[in-house]
Amino acid sequence: MKAQHEANQELKVFISNRESICDECGDNLGSKAWIALPGVKGALCLTCADLDHLVFLPSGNAALTRRARKHSTLSAVVLKWIRARKQYERQGLLVEQEGLEKAEVECLADSEARELRKQREATRRAELDHRYVDQFAARVRALFPKCPRGREQEIAEHACRKYSGRVGRSASAKAFDEEAVRLAVIAHVRHRETQYDEFLARGYDRWEARGTVEEAIRRVLERWREKN
């Protein structure tokens, strides 16, 4: 593999100050969009950049930030252009949910960390349409009966967050179309059951990384579909 794969390159996400369009899916992202700029490929929304499974950890708690980054295979620095200072300034990190939870456990003695968790959970609950999420989760379970217990809810919550632009918010997903649900499950498997995030962190091109884990995803889906 290329030498750059071996380097753990720092990924960056930018909060845009102007109207933006994703150069891959073509969606108008509006102003203040969160975008990735992977080399010559133009601006990508977080979904097309395969970073939308990460959660935002604002700057301000150095210990929590350090630990969350340590426990996350994949992370990205979030930057925003500050006109008054004429420079990009760090707003926080995008980290893996699991990595953040491990970091919070290590910081539980810190009352500030407990308050951060409380605020984050309140935000997550506000973003979810619980009835729709439960119906989506039931559809996941029906299509993939051997999916590990509890994963259907995790997949549904991730896919169906309001304002996210994720697959669960599409019209076909709202009709519980099998293909839309399958895409949500594939995205979950890619990040949770394969080395995909590790490959991205090592500098792999996104499509090269996807091709590398494609067979592993297929095997997991077949196992989860088994009726007996």
Beta strands, then each sheet from edge to edge (+ up, - down):
strand 1: 11-15
strand 2: 20-21
strand 3: 28-30
strand 4: 34-36
strand 5: 44-45
strand 6: 55-58
strand 7: 76-82
strand 8: 87-95
sheet 1: 5+ 4- 1+ 7+ 8- 6+
sheet 2: 2+ 3-
end
